[in-house]
């Protein structure tokens, strides 16, 4: 009986950036803060956005201090800069890091305190004011951040989030054109991130008919197009399908939630600064290698969505084949399937496990309980590149 929630306005499709002037005019804003990655500004990726804002004669402050996997102090710095600007609209342009900081900034400009005071695990403050309007424009096909109310930040040894309805976008523009120049590794990591969102949403204990439909559609679009998008980035159809798949996956996981893969990926980002998409990718096959017996029917539907032959196979066989297909898919797009590739030592599994078990908000959505022993085993399998439950080595 969970409600289905989404941003009020979502624009998708090639050329959808043309909606930006209409949004500016509807909001009647004159002062805008735009938050983005410095590389996107340097490469000219955000030039089309800047040109539109210039033509609309708004006063614009650009903040480019975004870094990947943003730590708390970076977020606080951006919030303080925005407070000094006193914007009427905050625009986040970029990947998940830029958009997550933009979410927090748009709300905290009208609330007191620092980012860490509002975090899920250790925060003590509650958001009292909605903040200023917010518009998010992704330049990757992966995070789905433009349609969720979650902002993720890196701590010393793990990650934590601010999650509140106030962080939800007033407007989201998903224009695939902005993803056409993405390099191979970013395309791969963000694409596997989106696939993880879809699969975890589909098998989440909080899933429902609406989220299931979206998740299966996203799984089909992403799994059919990610290899082409990575290795032939000029293929517009593949790029468009990845952008749409990411958007749909975002809507699904925002409502159904993600689970074990993300829970165990957070310490990889916190302790070892592994990018979020790669953290998900290196764990995805191993988490599902452990939990597939708890979601057999759904795993068979994932197999169908991924285009795996099903004739003459029972659900158990199909579930194991999905695990193996996920393993191959990660490798096919050039990402690692082994923790040791990231200079992680076997002794580090202990600290990873201690931090992973703390992510109860995510772990509670797993169809199979992930206790400390099972988390340790998943990390161990990922370290040794070993699939225990799939009958493959």
N, C-alpha and C positions, 0 to 999 in steps of 0.2 A: 504493500500500500504506500510505498514511497512516492513522493511527488517527482515529476520530471521538470528540471529547471534548465534554462539556457539564457544566454544574453538576449536582450530585447531585440536587437537588430544584428543580423549576420548577413554579410554580402560575400558571395563566393563566385569565382569565375574569372577568366582572363579579361583584364580591363576593369575589374570591379573597383580598382583604386579611384576610378572616376566619380565614385560616390562621396569622396572626401569633401569636395566643395559644398555639396548639399548638406552634409553633416555639420560643417562649420557654420553654415548659414542658419540651419535649424537651431543650433545651440546659441547662436548670436554671441560667440566668444571673440574676444580681442587679444587675449593673452594666453599663449600656449607654451607648455614645456614638452619637449620631445626627448625621450630617453632611448638611447641606442648604443650599439657596440661601436667602438672607435674604428674598427676595421671596415664595418659597413659604410661608415661615412667616408673613409679614405678611398674605398673602392667605388664609391658613387652609387651603391645599391639604393641608398635612401634619397638620391637626387630627385626622383619623380615625386616623392612626398614633399620634399622641400620646395620644389617648384610650385606645387599646388598651394601650399601654405603661403608662399610669397605672393602669389596671384590673389589670394584672399585677403591680403593686407593685414595679417595678424602679427602681433608682436611675438617673436619666437625666441625662446631660450633652448639651446640644444645641450643636453648633458650626455657626455660620451665616456663616463668613467665606469661603464659596465664591464665586468670581467666574467669569464665562464665560471659556473658553479659559485655564484657570488657569496662572499662571506658577509657576516653581519655588518662589519665596519664599512664596507663598500656601500651597502644599502643605506646605512645611516647617513653617509656622506651625501648620497643622492637626495635623500629626503630633506636634509638641511638646505641643500642648494635650491630645491624646489620650493621650500617654505619661503626662502628669500625672494623668489620670483613671483610668488602669489598668483599661480596660474588659474585660469578658468576652465582649462581642459588639459589633461595629461595624455600624451600619445606614446605608446610603447611600440617600437619598430625593431624587429630582430628575432632571435631565437627565444627559448624559454627564459634565459637569464635576464634579458632586457625586459621582456614582458612581465616577469615576476616582480622585478624591481619597480616597474611602472605601476603595477597593481598596488603594491604597498605604498608607494609614493603618493598616488592619487588619493588614497584614503588618509594617510598619516599627515598630509599637509593641513588637515583640519582636525587632527587629534593630537594630544600631547604625548610626549615620551619617545622612546627609541624602539627600533624594530624588535629587539630581543624581548622587550616587555610584553609583546603580543604573541610570542611563539606558542605553539601547541603544547610542547612538553613542559616548559619551564616558565612561560609567561604568566604575569599576574594581572595585567591590565585587560580591560574589555573595550572594544571599539565603541565609541558613543556617537560619532558623526560619520555620515556616509562618505564625506569627502567630495572632490570635484568630479565631473564627468570623465570617463576614461574610454579611450579608443585604442584597440590593439591590432597591429598589422604584422603577422608573422612573415619572416623571410626564409623559414625552413619548413619542411613538411614532416613534422614529427612530434612536437611537444604537446600540441593541443591547448597550450596555455591561454590562447586567446578566448577560449570558451569555458574556462574553469575559474573558480574563486580561490585557488590555492597558489600561494607564493612560497617557493622553496629556497632555503638559505643554508649555506655550509657553516657548520660549527667546527670546533677543533678536531673532533673525531667522528662526527656523523653529520646528519642534516636534520633540520626541523622546518616546520611550516607555519605560516599564518593562513588560516582558512576561515573565511567569513563571507556572507552574501554581499557585503559591501565591496568586496574585491572583484565581483563579477563585472565584466565589460558592459558598458552602455552600447558600444558599437564594436563589431569585429569585422575586419575586411581581410578576406583570404584570397589574394590575387596570385595565382600560380606563376605569373611573370616574374615576380620577385624571387622565385626559387630557381630560375633557369640557370643562373651562374654558380650555383652551389658546387663546391668541389666534391670529389668522390667520397672521401671519408666522412664529411659532414652529412652528405646525402644518405650514406649507409647508416650512420649512428642515429640520425634523427628518424630515419625510416623504421629501423628496428625498434626504436622507442615507441613510435606510433603503433606498430604491430603488437608490442607488449601491452600497450594501453588497451587495445581491442581484445586481446586474448584474456587478459586479467579481468577486464570488465565482464566478459562473457561468462567466465567461471567464478566470478565473485559471489559470495553468499548474499549480496545485496542486489544482484541482477534481477531484472524484470523483463516483461515482453518487449517494451520499447527499447531498453538498452541492449537486449539480445539481438534485435533486428539490426540496430545500428552497428553493433560489434561484428556480427557476421559479415555484413556488407563491407565494413572496413577491412576485415581480415582478407576477404576476397580481393579487394582492390589493391591492397598493399602487397600481398604475397605474389600477385600476378605481375606487378609492375616494378618492384623495388630493384631487381637485378638490372633491368633495362635503364632505370633512372640513374643508378650508380655508374654503370659502365658506358652508357650512351646518353649523357645528360642533355643532349640536344633534342632528344625525343620528347616533343611537347606533350603527346598523349600520355606518356608514362609520368611526366612531371605533373600534369593536371590530375591524373588519377591518384598520385601520391598525396598531393595537396588536399584533395577531397577526402581521401581515406584518412588522413591525419585529422581533419576537421571532424569527420563523423566519429572517429575513435575518441576524440576529445569529448564530444557530447555524451558518448556512451560511458566513458570512465568517470566523467565528472559526476554522473548520477549513480553509477553502480560501484565506483571505487576500484582502485588497484589493490594488489595484495602482496604476496610473498616475494615476487621478483623485485619490486620496488623497495620493499622493506629491507631486503638484503643488499640491494644496490646502494642505499644511502650511506652505509659505512665505507663502501669503496670510494665514494666521492669525498666523504669527510676525512678519512684517514690517509688515502692515497691520491686524492685529487684526480681520480679517473673520471672523465666526462660522463655525464648522466646516461646518454644513449649507449655508450660503450659498456658502462656498468650493468645496464639492463641486458645487453646482448650477451655478455660473458656468462651471465647467470641463467638466462631464459631457458635453455634446454634442461639444465640440471634441476631447477625448481619444478618444472613440469614432469621430469623423470621421477620425482618423488611424489607428486600429488595426483597424477593421473588416475589412480584407482578410485579416488573420491569424486571424480567427475567424468565417468566413462561415457555417458550418453552425450554430454556436451563436447567431449574430445572427438567423438565420432563426427559431430557437426562441424567442428573446426577442420577436421580432415576433408570433409566435403567442400567447405569454403576455400580451402587451400588447393583444391583440385586433385587430391590424392585418390587413386583408384580404390573403390570400395567393394566391388563385386566379390562375393564369396568370403568376405572378411567379417569377423565379429567386432564388437566395439572395443574389446581388449586389444586386438591386433591393430586396429586403426589408431587407438590412443598411443600405443608405442611407436607407430609410424609417424605420428605428428611430432613426437619428441625428437625422433631422428631427423625429420624434415626441418625442424627448427635449428637443430645443430648444423645441418648442411647449409641452411639459408644464411646463418650468421657467417659461416666461412665463405660462402659464395660471394658475399658483398665485401669481403676483405677485412672483416673484424675478427678478433681473437675469441677462441672458445676455451681459453686456459688462463687462469688467474696468474700463473707464474710469468706470463708474458708481460705483466705490469710490474715486475720486480717485487712481487709479493712473495714472502717466504712462508713455508709451511707453519712456522711458529706464529705467524700473524693471524692464523685462523682463529686462535683463542680470542684475540681482541675484536676481530670481526664478529664473532659469535656473540660476545658480550654486548656489543653495540646493536647488532641486528635484533636481538630479542627485545630490545627496548621499543621497537617500532610497533607497539600494540595496535595503534589505530589502523595500520595496514594489515598486520598479521591476522587480525580478527576476521578479515574478509576471505581468508583462504578456505577453500572447500575441504582441505585436510589440515588438521591442526599442525602448526609448525612450532614444536617446542625446542628447547636449547639443543638437545641431542640431534634432532633432525636438521636444524640449521647448521650445526657443526658438520654434519655429514654432507650437506649440499655444498658448503664451501670446500670441503675436502675433495669431493668429486670434481668440482670445477677446477681445483688446483691440479689434480692429476689427470684432468680431461677424460673422465670416466663416467659413463652412463650405466648405472647399476640396474635400473628397472626396465631397460628397454631391450635387453638381450642383444645389445650391440657393443662392440668395443673398438 
